[in-house]
Amino acid sequence: MNAYDIIRRPVITEQSMEAVADKKYVFMVDVNANKTEIKAAIEQAFGVKVAKVNTIRMQGKVKRTGAYPAGRRPEYKKAMVTLTADSKTIELFEGMV
């Protein structure tokens, strides 16, 4: 797996954008990726130095699509990546803050 198979997309919410000032970035990642794989993928893709990775696994919600067939949203994994103090910022988030 390369870095772009592990990193799915950034999470753009008010709470995640406030954390950018503290050099914390939130990404949707592959469900089967562990913290060391996520750290290596972020460092490779953006050229930054990662200090810490926190992950949370979110279960998919059951949603009704009518009377009988209940559907299910997919489960996913989020990773909050904290960069070191001497690391540069990720340019992807620059214009959004």
Secondary structure by P-SEA (a helix, b strand, c coil): cccccccccccccaaaaaaccccbbbbbccccccaaaaaaaaaaaccccccbbbbbbbbbbbbbccccbbbbcccbbbbbbbbcccccccccccccc
